[in-house]
Amino acid sequence: MSRRHVIFLLTLLFIWSFTLPIVTFANEEHSKEEILQQRMSYYVQFDELLIPWHFLAAIDQYERNLQSVRSDIPKRESYIAIQFSDEYWSGALNPVKEDTTPETISYFGGMGLDGDGDGIASPKDDEDVIFSMASYLSKFGSTDEDFKLALWEYYRSEEAVNQITTISTLYRHFKTTDLDAHTFPIPVRNNYSFRGTWGDNRGWGGRRIHEGTDIFAGYGTPVLSTSYGVVEVKGWNQFGGWRIGIRDNHNSYHYYAHLGSFHKDIEIGDIVKPGTVVGYVGSSGYGKEGTSGKFPPHLHYGIYKFNGRTEWAFDPYPSLLQWERQAKKAK
């Protein structure tokens, strides 16, 4: 090997010895547990402001949910998803839109604060962001009603207030933000069948498309909640018959229709988890209250996503296939 080749290889080894740790660190992925623990550490560190941790966690999750489905909202690539507009952070009349100086931000009425004591109020710093939101909430108080008022003043949206309140309720009840587990809506030990029926034509009540998946099963088969959530709707719908609506922590509304009956203990406002029995398969719907038997017994299952502006349906079939596999594996 020539001297020039030796020098070239030694040079590569020298460069590699410095770049390898950087590359390894850059590609290192934190586990889900580590991410959730780090987020929780941000939520609980401002207890002196008397803001319950689940208030901050709910706002953070709501913002994360929106960023996952909206192309017009930039994704905040950090532990905390809450983000403020330049005007809100720095002050509407502040000539420096990306101001990070606490004194001038305060002078122009901005919301941005220095949460970690480094003399900088940066919307890119997680501690500054979470401290700024906690300080905003503390001006209203620490009760649930105070929280709702603060949310209304900030978002000016009843739907946003309701969704964030639901998330907060779930986090407080289960004492964790790790509520991503799901299950199949019919016990997998039962006989049932289903296929992708998204977009199929429906004629009763006017021409429309099928916004969900039909799971055929015998009368009285238990219907399970697929997710953690709060019961938002219970009662009759002329299309869906006896139906249950459950809102989860991902801005999703889970719709269970054509039930034969409800579980005796399920009421609006109840908190459920994956596997909670909410009702039983039937063939209700397509008429005035009590109408039944116009089609074979089955569960109509749909999911609707709230994106901060509107609520839209999406095909639940791929999720159902995944949850069925998981349920069978856990059986």
Disulfide bonds with the S-S distance in Angstrom:
none
